[in-house]
């Protein structure tokens, strides 16, 4: 089928506009000599349970997921702020504030870089907070996402995802978003062709999509975008995963 059963990259998971911009416009890290990127082991909080770990060689990302009870989501963000600082990573927004101090109001550096308040499918409240770090050693970005799903007494039931991904140029993804946003019919056509969310790029078999609609210019542009992103990931893997 067009849809492949593989894990999704952070870029696709955070495809809502606010979260996507965190990764796309994060300051780019400087290239480094091949070293221990693939050896990174993201720690879980001591109280964590239902822990899941993934190292996806196809897309060169490292992922940690778990559940935890917390009084405040800032406890989770603070835990990863300490961890990433200890290995030489820096908050993306902190770097922007240093570089362009006049463009941000006082107190602009919050524990989170973005948030979303929404309602679940069963009508319950949900709050999602995301924070981004960048590495000076590797061209890579880390995103910690804390989803608060239920408040029991003074504690939240939280789902935590921390993902480290290659720092790639995703401008083509924004261009696609603008194109589909201005043409709802194109979005529905593309959704139907790929069999689901076209922004979940790592679920897509580009060759099969092209065969299904070989003369459609929208499909051609979409496939070209996927191939550009995959090429960047392959180049990253050659340098930092298996040099």
Kinemage of the C-alpha trace (Angstrom):
@kinemage 1
@onewidth
@group {chain A} dominant
@subgroup {mainchain}
@vectorlist {calphas} color= white
{ca unk a 1} P 0.000 0.000 0.000
{ca unk a 2} L 0.964 3.661 -0.295
{ca unk a 3} L 0.988 3.977 3.481
{ca unk a 4} L 3.950 2.254 5.089
{ca unk a 5} L 3.986 1.012 8.699
{ca unk a 6} L 6.996 2.938 9.933
{ca unk a 7} L 7.581 5.450 12.707
{ca unk a 8} L 7.027 9.108 11.927
{ca unk a 9} L 9.593 11.863 12.239
{ca unk a 10} L 9.084 14.771 14.574
{ca unk a 11} L 8.606 17.064 11.632
{ca unk a 12} L 5.515 15.155 10.633
{ca unk a 13} L 4.256 14.597 14.166
{ca unk a 14} L 4.355 18.338 14.799
{ca unk a 15} L 2.803 19.273 11.492
{ca unk a 16} L 0.343 21.688 13.069
{ca unk a 17} L 1.644 25.100 12.095
{ca unk a 18} L 2.815 26.282 15.519
{ca unk a 19} L 4.794 23.165 16.362
{ca unk a 20} L 6.169 22.760 12.837
{ca unk a 21} L 7.712 26.226 12.919
{ca unk a 22} L 9.672 25.265 16.039
{ca unk a 23} L 11.730 22.821 14.028
{ca unk a 24} L 11.793 24.562 10.654
{ca unk a 25} L 13.043 27.876 12.008
{ca unk a 26} L 15.300 26.631 14.788
{ca unk a 27} L 18.825 28.073 14.413
{ca unk a 28} L 20.915 25.603 12.455
{ca unk a 29} L 23.769 23.823 14.192
{ca unk a 30} L 27.261 23.785 12.771
{ca unk a 31} L 28.447 20.605 10.994
{ca unk a 32} L 30.739 18.421 13.076
{ca unk a 33} L 33.033 15.486 12.618
{ca unk a 34} L 31.379 12.049 12.859
{ca unk a 35} L 31.050 11.021 16.490
{ca unk a 36} L 28.505 9.649 18.921
{ca unk a 37} L 25.141 10.882 17.636
{ca unk a 38} L 23.772 7.357 17.278
{ca unk a 39} L 25.010 6.463 20.770
{ca unk a 40} L 22.789 9.061 22.477
{ca unk a 41} L 20.477 7.493 25.063
{ca unk a 42} L 17.750 9.907 26.157
{ca unk a 43} L 17.005 9.425 29.881
{ca unk a 44} L 13.501 8.937 31.287
{ca unk a 45} L 12.336 10.488 34.541
{ca unk a 46} L 12.630 8.223 37.578
{ca unk a 47} L 8.843 7.921 37.964
{ca unk a 48} L 8.290 7.023 34.292
{ca unk a 49} L 6.386 3.908 33.210
{ca unk a 50} L 5.308 2.358 29.899
{ca unk a 51} L 8.691 3.365 28.519
{ca unk a 52} L 9.306 2.956 24.803
{ca unk a 53} L 12.575 3.529 22.945
{ca unk a 54} L 13.144 3.711 19.198
{ca unk a 55} L 16.198 4.256 17.035
{ca unk a 56} L 14.964 4.441 13.457
{ca unk a 57} L 17.880 3.859 11.106
{ca unk a 58} L 15.861 4.744 7.995
{ca unk a 59} L 15.210 8.296 9.188
{ca unk a 60} L 18.093 8.627 11.671
{ca unk a 61} L 15.960 9.660 14.618
{ca unk a 62} L 16.093 8.698 18.287
{ca unk a 63} L 12.849 8.604 20.261
{ca unk a 64} L 11.781 8.097 23.867
{ca unk a 65} L 8.156 7.857 25.013
{ca unk a 66} L 6.642 7.205 28.433
{ca unk a 67} L 3.856 8.068 30.860
{ca unk a 68} L 4.332 9.849 34.158
{ca unk a 69} L 2.324 11.646 36.853
{ca unk a 70} L 3.439 15.238 37.449
{ca unk a 71} L 2.184 18.190 39.453
{ca unk a 72} L 3.476 20.596 36.803
{ca unk a 73} L 4.584 20.048 33.200
{ca unk a 74} L 7.546 22.333 33.935
{ca unk a 75} L 9.030 19.503 36.013
{ca unk a 76} L 9.383 17.468 32.827
{ca unk a 77} L 10.757 20.354 30.776
{ca unk a 78} L 13.205 21.192 33.575
{ca unk a 79} L 14.447 17.603 33.645
{ca unk a 80} L 15.310 17.731 29.943
{ca unk a 81} L 16.675 21.257 30.157
{ca unk a 82} L 19.247 19.916 32.638
{ca unk a 83} L 19.969 16.844 30.527
{ca unk a 84} L 20.498 18.648 27.237
{ca unk a 85} L 22.568 21.370 28.899
{ca unk a 86} L 24.795 18.636 30.360
{ca unk a 87} L 25.591 17.308 26.872
{ca unk a 88} L 26.149 20.738 25.340
{ca unk a 89} L 22.790 21.385 23.701
{ca unk a 90} L 21.072 24.782 23.878
{ca unk a 91} L 17.467 25.953 23.895
{ca unk a 92} L 16.517 27.059 20.408
{ca unk a 93} L 14.580 30.079 21.647
{ca unk a 94} L 17.393 31.116 23.997
{ca unk a 95} L 19.726 31.298 21.027
{ca unk a 96} L 17.233 33.421 19.103
{ca unk a 97} L 16.876 35.777 22.071
{ca unk a 98} L 20.646 36.174 22.254
{ca unk a 99} L 20.964 36.783 18.531
{ca unk a 100} L 17.976 39.126 18.151
{ca unk a 101} L 17.283 40.633 21.610
{ca unk a 102} L 15.353 43.604 20.264
{ca unk a 103} L 12.778 41.436 18.520
{ca unk a 104} L 11.426 39.757 21.641
{ca unk a 105} L 9.587 41.242 24.648
{ca unk a 106} L 11.033 40.959 28.140
{ca unk a 107} L 10.340 37.549 29.626
{ca unk a 108} L 9.954 35.913 26.213
{ca unk a 109} L 11.954 32.843 27.290
{ca unk a 110} L 9.366 30.550 28.859
{ca unk a 111} L 9.796 26.892 29.879
{ca unk a 112} L 7.977 25.893 26.682
{ca unk a 113} L 8.476 27.129 23.128
{ca unk a 114} L 4.923 26.461 22.023
{ca unk a 115} L 1.691 25.032 23.350
{ca unk a 116} L -1.707 23.845 22.189
{ca unk a 117} L -4.931 23.650 24.197
{ca unk a 118} L -7.514 21.364 22.638
{ca unk a 119} L -10.250 18.820 23.258
{ca unk a 120} L -9.865 15.068 22.795
{ca unk a 121} L -12.176 12.959 20.646
{ca unk a 122} L -14.160 12.022 23.758
{ca unk a 123} L -14.646 15.660 24.760
{ca unk a 124} L -11.988 15.972 27.470
{ca unk a 125} L -9.446 18.798 27.815
{ca unk a 126} L -5.875 18.309 26.639
{ca unk a 127} L -2.826 20.553 26.896
{ca unk a 128} L 0.360 20.006 24.886
{ca unk a 129} L 3.667 21.791 25.514
{ca unk a 130} L 6.749 21.551 23.295
{ca unk a 131} L 10.327 22.693 23.847
{ca unk a 132} L 13.212 22.574 21.363
{ca unk a 133} L 16.977 22.240 21.809
{ca unk a 134} L 19.729 22.331 19.209
{ca unk a 135} L 23.166 20.751 19.197
{ca unk a 136} L 26.423 22.513 18.442
{ca unk a 137} L 28.102 19.160 17.859
{ca unk a 138} L 25.680 17.675 15.327
{ca unk a 139} L 23.222 19.241 12.865
{ca unk a 140} L 20.342 17.885 14.930
{ca unk a 141} L 17.303 19.118 16.842
{ca unk a 142} L 15.615 17.691 19.949
{ca unk a 143} L 11.932 18.232 20.740
{ca unk a 144} L 10.342 17.365 24.088
{ca unk a 145} L 6.549 17.199 23.955
{ca unk a 146} L 4.472 16.906 27.132
{ca unk a 147} L 0.789 16.045 26.743
{ca unk a 148} L -1.379 16.587 29.821
{ca unk a 149} L -4.384 14.328 29.452
{ca unk a 150} L -6.067 14.148 32.856
{ca unk a 151} L -5.960 16.033 36.179
{ca unk a 152} L -6.403 13.876 39.282
{ca unk a 153} L -6.256 15.941 42.460
{ca unk a 154} L -3.162 18.096 41.995
{ca unk a 155} L -1.358 15.770 39.570
{ca unk a 156} L -1.583 15.411 35.812
{ca unk a 157} L -1.390 12.163 33.910
{ca unk a 158} L 1.179 13.068 31.283
{ca unk a 159} L 2.496 11.465 28.118
{ca unk a 160} L 6.046 12.453 27.251
{ca unk a 161} L 7.830 12.170 23.921
{ca unk a 162} L 11.423 13.250 23.370
{ca unk a 163} L 12.732 12.939 19.851
{ca unk a 164} L 16.090 13.835 18.298
{ca unk a 165} L 15.991 14.317 14.533
{ca unk a 166} L 18.372 15.424 11.776
{ca unk a 167} L 18.321 19.177 11.231
{ca unk a 168} L 17.055 19.356 7.656
{ca unk a 169} L 15.737 22.111 5.418
{ca unk a 170} L 11.963 21.741 5.572
{ca unk a 171} L 11.092 24.819 3.534
{ca unk a 172} L 9.469 22.633 0.879
{ca unk a 173} L 7.088 21.334 3.550
{ca unk a 174} L 5.988 24.891 4.312
{ca unk a 175} L 5.533 25.550 0.606
{ca unk a 176} L 3.296 22.502 0.353
{ca unk a 177} L 1.303 23.707 3.362
{ca unk a 178} L 0.777 27.099 1.728
{ca unk a 179} L -0.205 25.461 -1.563
{ca unk a 180} L -2.753 23.149 0.023
{ca unk a 181} L -4.039 25.896 2.302
{ca unk a 182} L -4.949 27.997 -0.719
{ca unk a 183} L -6.518 25.095 -2.620
{ca unk a 184} L -8.738 22.850 -0.511
{ca unk a 185} L -9.518 20.617 -3.499
{ca unk a 186} L -5.806 19.895 -3.944
{ca unk a 187} L -5.540 18.911 -0.281
{ca unk a 188} L -8.476 16.508 -0.540
{ca unk a 189} L -7.083 15.000 -3.768
{ca unk a 190} L -3.651 14.514 -2.262
{ca unk a 191} L -5.091 13.054 0.945
{ca unk a 192} L -7.107 10.553 -1.112
{ca unk a 193} L -4.136 9.592 -3.297
{ca unk a 194} L -1.730 8.862 -0.430
{ca unk a 195} L -4.416 7.301 1.743
{ca unk a 196} L -4.031 9.626 4.703
{ca unk a 197} L -2.263 12.697 6.042
{ca unk a 198} L 0.175 13.874 3.325
{ca unk a 199} L 2.321 15.636 5.945
{ca unk a 200} L 3.252 12.346 7.626
{ca unk a 201} L 6.013 11.976 5.082
{ca unk a 202} L 7.684 8.869 6.417
{ca unk a 203} L 4.452 6.943 5.928
{ca unk a 204} L 4.504 7.534 2.180
{ca unk a 205} L 5.778 5.258 -0.602
{ca unk a 206} L 6.836 7.975 -3.064
{ca unk a 207} L 7.364 5.601 -6.002
{ca unk a 208} L 3.885 4.144 -5.658
{ca unk a 209} L 2.312 7.598 -5.359
{ca unk a 210} L 3.990 8.628 -8.613
{ca unk a 211} L 2.718 5.514 -10.393
{ca unk a 212} L -0.844 6.160 -9.244
{ca unk a 213} L -0.903 9.696 -10.692
{ca unk a 214} L 1.988 9.916 -13.203
{ca unk a 215} L 0.766 13.092 -14.985
{ca unk a 216} L -0.643 15.086 -12.065
{ca unk a 217} L 1.620 18.144 -11.463
{ca unk a 218} L 0.584 18.330 -7.801
{ca unk a 219} L 1.623 14.725 -7.230
{ca unk a 220} L 4.879 15.315 -9.087
{ca unk a 221} L 5.723 18.278 -6.871
{ca unk a 222} L 4.787 16.332 -3.760
{ca unk a 223} L 6.981 13.361 -4.661
{ca unk a 224} L 9.885 15.684 -5.471
{ca unk a 225} L 9.543 17.260 -2.030
{ca unk a 226} L 9.662 13.860 -0.319
{ca unk a 227} L 12.739 12.833 -2.299
{ca unk a 228} L 14.557 16.058 -1.353
{ca unk a 229} L 13.920 15.460 2.334
{ca unk a 230} L 14.967 11.810 2.127
{ca unk a 231} L 18.189 12.796 0.335
{ca unk a 232} L 19.077 15.172 3.166
{ca unk a 233} L 18.462 12.433 5.715
{ca unk a 234} L 20.651 10.015 3.752
{ca unk a 235} L 23.490 12.554 3.716
{ca unk a 236} L 23.124 13.003 7.477
{ca unk a 237} L 23.278 9.235 8.024
{ca unk a 238} L 26.474 8.942 6.007
{ca unk a 239} L 28.178 11.479 8.282
{ca unk a 240} L 26.747 10.767 11.717
{ca unk a 241} L 25.108 7.332 11.813
{ca unk a 242} L 27.364 5.031 9.813
{ca unk a 243} L 30.321 7.063 8.487
